[in-house]
Amino acid sequence: MTSTNPKSPLAAVTGLLSFVLVLGGGSGLLHEWLGWIHFMGFVRFLVPDGYEIFGYVVMVVLGVAVGGGVRAT
């Protein structure tokens, strides 16, 4: 069945942003707690030194919020 309402480019970009935030924040938390290798190493540049756990949690929450906004529309 075809959709009469195609997905807008902005929705695709926000969906990708949500995915990157959730995955990056989750991998950062796993690295901080368990010492696993960083899957998405660039996210360590997004959080200030000394606030890694808080920064990664904020990234996950923000990613979920952005993803929820995409689903709602």
PyMOL commands that set and color helices and strands:
alter all, ss='L'
color gray80, all
select helices_A, chain A and resi 9-34+41-45+52-72
alter helices_A, ss='H'
color red, helices_A
deselect
rebuild
show_as cartoon
